[in-house]
Amino acid sequence: MAGKRAVKRKAVKRPNYKEVFSKHDRADERAEYAAIIWETGFTELDNRGLVTGPRLLTLDRYVRAQTEYKFLYSEAMADGPTCKSDGGNDYANMKWSAVGKLNEQIMKFEDALRFRIDEAAPPPPKDAPKTPADEFLD
């Protein structure tokens, strides 16, 4: 972590997601979900020693996008990619488009926060010492 100073856990204050989502439908559910995502993300960063000021700002944007995605996804899928106008014409469902864009943005946040794992875990070394559990794993 050259050039970056880690942030101490006690110094970090979770954003007030109750206030952030106060004007949305199901505001309390959104705030509760966002708080869970924040804690999960913060713990992941903290466990790997990756907590920095800029990453916390990215984590906050990630939490907001993840929360919007969760609550918008079911509505968009129920409506489908197109809707019918009163005149019987098809038009693009903006919620469908928003879900797609949120998904792309979430993946970028996950990359920036190093949440995504692109490679499988390496196999154990062939000369690893035997353990009592090995007899049950074969």
C-alpha positions, 0 to 999 in steps of 0.5 A: 500500500505504498503512498496510501495511509490506512484508515482506522476502523474506529475513525470510520463512520458509516453514511446515514443511509436512512437519510440517503434513501428517505425520499424513496419507496420502501426507504427503511428497507433500502437503508437496512439493506444498504447498511448490511452491504456497507458492513460487509464491504467494509469488513472485507476491505478491513480484513485485507488491509485495503481501507483508505479514504478514497476506497471508502468513498467508492464503497459508499457509491457501490452500496448506493448502486447495489441498493438501487439495483436490488430494489429496481431489478424485480420491477424491471424484470416484471415489466420486461425490456419494452412497454406498451403505450396507451396507443399500443406502441412499444417503447423501451423500459427505462427501468430495464436500461437502468438495471443494465447500467447499474450492473455494469457500474457495480462490476466497475466498483467491485474491480476498484474495491478488489471484491471480484475474484477472477481466478480460482484458488490455486490447488494445494501444493503436492507435497502438503503435509497430511492432516487427519481430515485427508482420509475423508477428503479422498 
